[in-house]
Amino acid sequence: GELGLHDAVAFMLSNQFDSEGKQFAALQLQNLATVWRQHALNDLMEKEVKVRESKEMRPQVEAFLESLRFPVETKVHEPLTLDQKMQAQADEQEHIMNDKEKAHCAKLIGDAGGSKDGGDLGAEITRQQEKEQ
C-alpha cells in the first residue's frame, strides 16, 4: 500500500544519490588527468616528427595511457579516499607538469577533499574501477 510506495521512492532516491556521487568522483579524476594530458598533448604537437619517435617523448605519450592491469594483492588494503587517489595520480605525472599545472592539480585535489562525501566516494570509485578492470 502506501508504505510500499514510500519505500520505493526512498530506494530510488537513494540509488540516484549514490549514482551521482560516483559520477562526481569519476569526473574529478577526469578533470585531474586533463591537466597533465593537456600539457603532454601540447608538447607532442610542438615537437617535430623525428623527435616524436624518440624516447624523449615517452612520458608525454604515457600520460594518455591507463593501466588495464589488475594485480591481486596478498592482503586487503584500506580504500583510498577520492583526494588520496587523485594525489597519487598527480604524483605519478608530476614529472611532465610545470608549477602552474601542479598548483591547478593541488586545487582540484583540495576541492575533492573538501567535498562532504569525499572519503566514501573515493573508496567507491576505487572499488568500481577495480571491478570494471
Buried (B, 14 or more C-beta within 10 A) or exposed (E): EEEEEEEEEEEEEEEEEBEEBBEBBBEBBEBBBEBBBBBBBEBBEEBEEEEBEEEEBEBBEEBEEEEEEEEEEEEEEEBBBBBBBBBEBBEEBEEBBEEEBBEBBEEBBEBBBEBEBBBBBBBBBBEEBEEEE
